[in-house]
Amino acid sequence: MVNSHFLKRIISVGEKEILARLTDYADLSYKATDILIFMMKDCSSLVERNEEVKEIEKVGDELNISIKQDITKGNKPKPYGQLDTIG
C-alpha cells in the first residue's frame, strides 16, 4: 500500500485541490440516493423528486466539465465544496 505522506510530497497543490473536489461527487451521490429512497417510499411526488435528481445530475455534469478543464488547460482549480446550492 502507498504511504499517504509519500503521496502528499509528490503531488502539487493544484492536484491536491482537484482530488479534494472529487469528494463533491460523493456528496451528490448521497443527496441523489436519499431522494431515490424517498421516491420508493412515497410515490405521490415522483415528478418533483425526479426534477431534484435531474438538477443533481446537472451539477455533477458541470463539476465534471469544470474538473476536466482545470486538468487539461492547467487552470487554477476552484476551491473544494462549491456544491452548497443544492438543498
Secondary structure, DSSP 8 states (H G I E B T S, - for coil): ---HHHHHHHS-HHHHHHHHHTHHHHHHHHHHHHHHHHHHH-GGGHHHHHHHHHHHHHHHHHHHHHHHHHHHH------S---TT--
